[in-house]
Amino acid sequence: ERIQRFVDTGATVIVVSHELDSIRRLCARTLWLSQGGIVDDGPTDEVIDRYEEARHVREGTRRPHPAPQRHP
């Protein structure tokens, strides 16, 4: 994939997407944006886990597995 070649060279690439699998594969750092503001910023897996948890809470659905516990 073309984007992956840029990432592999160490270039900075900004990806705007709702495709979480692609974000996990391509990005080391993720910003979660909502209504023009930053909700979360950090390692991709952690940010996506928190995003998915918030989405399930908002939708009233259960996750198949509980989100991992975060320790400061």
Salt bridges, closest charged atoms under 4 A:
GLU1 OE1 - ARG25 NH2 3.06
ASP40 OD2 - ARG50 NE 2.45
ASP41 OD2 - ARG29 NH2 2.88
ASP45 OD1 - ARG24 NH1 2.88
GLU46 OE1 - ARG50 NH1 3.98
ASP49 OD1 - ARG24 NH2 3.36
ASP49 OD2 - ARG70 NH2 3.67
GLU52 OE1 - ARG24 NH2 3.49
GLU52 OE1 - ARG63 NH1 3.91
GLU53 OE1 - ARG63 NE 3.37
